[in-house]
Amino acid sequence: MPFTAASHDLESRTITISADFTAPVERVWQVYADPRQLERICGPPGFPATFDRHELKPGGTTTGPDGEKLYPTTEGLQQVLDMGVIEGASSAINQVDALLAEG
C-alpha cells in the first residue's frame, strides 16, 4: 500500500499526501502528468474522476479552470475534510500500484 501519511493546513488551504512507490519516479510522474491515467486513480475504487483541465507543474501544483485554487476558502477545505477527503484520497492513491504495473 503506497499511502504513508496525510496532513492539512487550513491557513494555506492545502492537503499534503505522502506515498511510497516501488516504480521508478519517471513512471509515477507519468501517472500524475497524464490526466487520463490520473482520472483512473483520483477517486475511490470504482468511481474515477474526470478532469476538464489538468496542469501539473513541478512541485505538485494542480490548478482548476482559470487558475482557481481547489479550496478557495478555509471553510471549503474544512468541509471536504469533514466529508472524508483524507480517507478517500488514501483509498485512491492505493490504486496507483495496479496502474503502475500496467506499464
Secondary structure, 3 states (H helix, E strand, C coil): CCEEEEEEECCCCEEEEEECCCCCHHHHHHHHHCHHHHHHHCCCCCCCCCCCCCCEECCCEECCHHHCCCCCCHHHHHHHHHCCHHHHHHHHHCCHHHHHHCC
